[in-house]
Amino acid sequence: MDKRHFLGTSIGAGLGMGLCAIGIPARAQDKWGESQGFPTGWGPPGAQQKWEGYPEYHVGNFSGGLETMFAHQRIRAGAVASTLRSAARSVRAGPFRSASDYAARFNRPGLLIARGDEIWHEEYRFRRSADMRFFGWSMTKSVVGLLTGIALEQKKIASLDDRLDQYLPGLQGHVFADITLRNILNMASGINICESFCSPNNGFERYGFSQIGYSPRRGQGTDQIRGVMDFRWGRSDTQGQKFNYTDLNPVLVGWVLETVYQQPLHLIAQEQLWQPLGAQADATWLTDAKGFAFAGAGFSATLRDWARLALLVAYDGRWNGQQLVPADWIAETARHGEKDQASRFNVARPGRAYRNFFWHHSADGRMLRMAGAHSQNALIDRKTGTVLVQAGLGAEDGGDEEMAALFRAACAL
């Protein structure tokens, strides 16, 4: 079915769907905190405080519990939700591997597959439900990427090749001053930090403490901007030359957005994206103690609203009867020009590319991915307009491969 069929669809009320009620293996229930009622919080009394790392807390914390642990802001939904309607279809990764089999085997609290305004498959586990907000972890970066495209279209940002200090006067003379927005969005800033796909990991001590603080006072006295200003390790690479994935990059873009809009990030998202999108429920954005949003990993939304964001990308930035994100921005996000070579396919990562805070899962930019820690994912096929969105609890051997197989099967329908 051609995705263009849905671009002019009129938008009305949201859908009401029944939830799948499929049993959870006893071993998984025990691992993920079933016997404790899926607890929330920093961990067992007397233990080191963690917002991840105690598996029995992951179900509760990743579906609302983090909002009791950190300061956060609410992104208000509008009065009318854009239409997503139940249109159940069987999606199978193989003859004996259904979508529900996949969700059960790999412990997915939520799984949703959609195309156009139709939800083909939706189910929840571990006593989660459609009205719960699921923490996106680094899927948040993609939200910041979309907001950047909107700001560029609105002339709030003149060019991706502008230096940071053109928008952040406080960075004049700082080691980050001349880094361009393009290189930050491509994770090619050259900042001397090791967080992902490298070792030894030094991300927390060099920056992460300014986001979540130290145990036993996590969430207290945190200040991300101070963490940026006090960063003393400089640059390890010439910008634009090497892919290096770090939360510092979206934090810098978030700071630029707040400066050019003269608003906090959650209000920018609410006015420019969330309400025009026709989100059906409020979202939340975690902040530090100063109220500055976690631009790298702080956004929570219902699975259906995560799906709306994914569908927005699948349909070239058009949704709810409006062009919400410039089509040119989505097209740019899906390709690599001469200045984007450090993040191109098979260079950023084997079998992967990166652009504007989105992962690429195909060399031609057809398949994009919003990805977060512990298997949070939104897979997007720009050719068919199909999306697969899931909430996760942790990395599972074979999980990514089976998810990809399930998604390919959905795209082929």
Secondary structure, 3 states (H helix, E strand, C coil): CCHHHHCCCCCCCCCCCCCCCCCCCHHHHHHCCHHHCCCCCCCCCCCCCCCCCCHHHHHHHCCCHHHHCCCEEEECCCCCCCCCEECCCCCEEECCEEHHHHHHHCCCCEEEEEECCEEEEEEECCCCCCCCCEECCCHHHHHHHHHHHHHHHCCCCCCCCCEHHHCCHHHCCCCCCCCEHHHHHCCCCCECCCCCCCCCCCHHHHHHHHHHCCCCCCCCCCCHHHHHHCCCCCECCCCCCCCCCCCHHHHHHHHHHHHHHCCCHHHHHHHHHHHHHCCCCCEEEEECCCCCECCCCCEEECHHHHHHHHHHHHCCCEECCEECCCHHHHHHHCCCCHHHHHHCCCCCECCEEEECCEEECCCCCCEEEEEEHHHEEEEEECCCCEEEEEECCCCCCCHHHHHHHHHHHHHHC
